[in-house]
Amino acid sequence: MPRFVIIGAGPTGLGAAWRLNRLGIHDWLLLEKTPTAGGLAGSVTDEAGFTWDLGGHVQFSHYRVFDELMDDLLPDGWIEHEREAWVWMRDRFIPYPFQNNIRHLPHEEMVECVCGIVQALKNRSDARPKHFADQFERSMGPGIARVFLHPYNFKVWAYPPEELNTKWLGERVAIPDLERVLRNVFAGKDDVSWGPNNTFRFPKYGGTGSIWRECARRLPAERMRFGASVEHIDTAARTVRLSSSETIPYTYLINSLPLDLFVRNSDLASPLGPHADKLVHSSTHIVGLGLKGTAPEHLKTKCWMYFPEENCPFYRVTVFSNYSPNNVPDATRFWSLMAEVSESPVKPVDEERVVEEVIQGALNTRLIASRDEICDLFRVRLEHGYPTPSLRRDEALDVLLPALAERGVYSRGRFGAWKYEVSNQDHSLMQGVEVVDHLVLGTDEITLWHPEVANGPKKKGPVEP
Ligand SMILES: Cc1cc2nc3c(=O)[nH]c(=O)nc-3n(C[C@H](O)[C@H](O)[C@H](O)COP(=O)(O)OP(=O)(O)OC[C@H]3O[C@@H](n4cnc5c(N)ncnc54)[C@H](O)[C@@H]3O)c2cc1C
């Protein structure tokens, strides 16, 4: 039997381990450098008793097998939510999706946005967009692009939208329906349901990370090593070396550590390094504010909010205590907010000042009324936060992924395969599941190679053996 070595106990690595276990294959070993499972989908409970995700995590699912696994892992452990997403700008909240609710804008800007949609419809063409900014300007019109999409996307991605490709789109941006937009404007109606995720569920206890800790707990402990950091990979000898200097052989290596780091820490650094250098990512600062009292009326039912303006450093804030009352030590006395700030070489962030800027931003945008409300602070910087869908990404991936596969290395997951469009938890888990099925059963890996199918109607997932 071949020996499978898996790097990383995030959703991808756990998906691969879960599937191997399910297929009755025993010769596998999972190596994780931290003491716990979850990776970017992990959670932390701090000393004050506040629980934090590493950025507000919501369960989107494109696969029935993912839903079934979630049901199985936390049978009574979920809280159901209606997605309530808002945009804060011009000193007011606008329901999401933005384009269907432009009636909330100041009058002149609303007119600019409507005229822009008309212009976009008049100029519609089949020509391929040059980049993301070109795409959204052509589909939404120049008004919505100027007022919201351009500033917001720069804040999220930390790169100008002119430097992003359009492949990652799909269901994430709706094409505006002019009739619907106008009906909402004239009828004064809010139009808030959009996309496949208008409801979602969240773990009752322990944050998103509780899912992955439970998943790891159900797998054979003797095949998982926590605190085992892979330092070097010799793809010619098919071995990985740990920081303890131990060397472990493999037949197949399923990798979920960031692809650029993987290449640089392998014997392929010299031939493949220049391709790995083309991969672009942004970093994410997560700042959690533990707050005294209960959420103010205007935030009581909100899930998350987008912030396109410059009066605050964050692009998104989650009312994390609304996801589960157990995310705070005592829901009758505390509530919590979690802010995300992006960083890149073209959008630097001063680490010393980021917490203060988030607090000032929360005051500016009226999320909190006073600094005195803050009783707990959480902060973490994720070096690899978002796998940027840059213009040259696929050129790099088209070389790197096949070259690694030739040497028995299958790099998968959010940063293992670097495809933002299939980089959520469900996609990552399924990339792990599907690569095992590919190696063992010879089936196609739909999620990695056909993201548009993966993001289409919900699928059943792999057939049970
Ligand atoms: C700010 C933010 C918000 C997000 N929001 C959502 C959301 O709302 N919904 C959603 O579904 N997804 C969301 N995601 C994405 C989600 O976190 C990822 O889909 C998921 O964590 C990716 O899993 P992965 O296993 O591919 O990678 P990771 O989670 O990054 O796991 C990789 C693992 O490899 C380990 N590792 C790294 N280097 C080594 C080494 N040298 N040796 C051994 N182990 C190593 C790491 O410690 C880690 O545990 C969000 C992510 C971020 C950053």
The ligand as an ORCA input file, in Angstrom:
! r2SCAN-3c Opt
* xyz 0 1
  C     -10.358     36.247      7.442
  C     -10.895     34.938      6.927
  C     -12.269     34.733      6.857
  C     -12.774     33.535      6.366
  N     -14.130     33.348      6.319
  C     -14.637     32.161      5.917
  C     -16.039     31.911      5.936
  O     -16.822     32.775      6.314
  N     -16.482     30.686      5.529
  C     -15.636     29.696      5.128
  O     -16.085     28.583      4.829
  N     -14.305     29.913      5.072
  C     -13.786     31.111      5.464
  N     -12.431     31.318      5.444
  C     -11.582     30.288      4.840
  C     -11.213     29.118      5.746
  O     -10.507     29.582      6.865
  C     -10.386     28.176      4.876
  O     -11.241     27.631      3.907
  C      -9.772     26.996      5.539
  O      -9.215     27.243      6.771
  C      -8.689     26.454      4.592
  O      -8.280     25.210      5.034
  P      -6.887     24.602      4.624
  O      -6.801     23.311      5.345
  O      -6.739     24.615      3.158
  O      -5.773     25.619      5.152
  P      -5.446     26.138      6.604
  O      -6.677     26.347      7.388
  O      -4.527     27.286      6.398
  O      -4.650     24.925      7.258
  C      -3.318     24.655      6.982
  C      -2.713     23.964      8.187
  O      -1.351     23.654      7.883
  C      -0.572     23.887      9.032
  N       0.817     24.099      8.634
  C       1.324     25.188      8.016
  N       2.649     25.044      7.836
  C       2.977     23.825      8.320
  C       4.188     23.105      8.420
  N       5.339     23.623      7.983
  N       4.175     21.874      8.983
  C       3.000     21.340      9.444
  N       1.830     21.979      9.394
  C       1.812     23.215      8.827
  C      -1.210     25.121      9.641
  O      -0.857     25.276     11.013
  C      -2.689     24.849      9.422
  O      -3.258     24.155     10.516
  C     -11.897     32.505      5.921
  C     -10.516     32.715      6.016
  C     -10.015     33.909      6.503
  C      -8.529     34.110      6.588
*
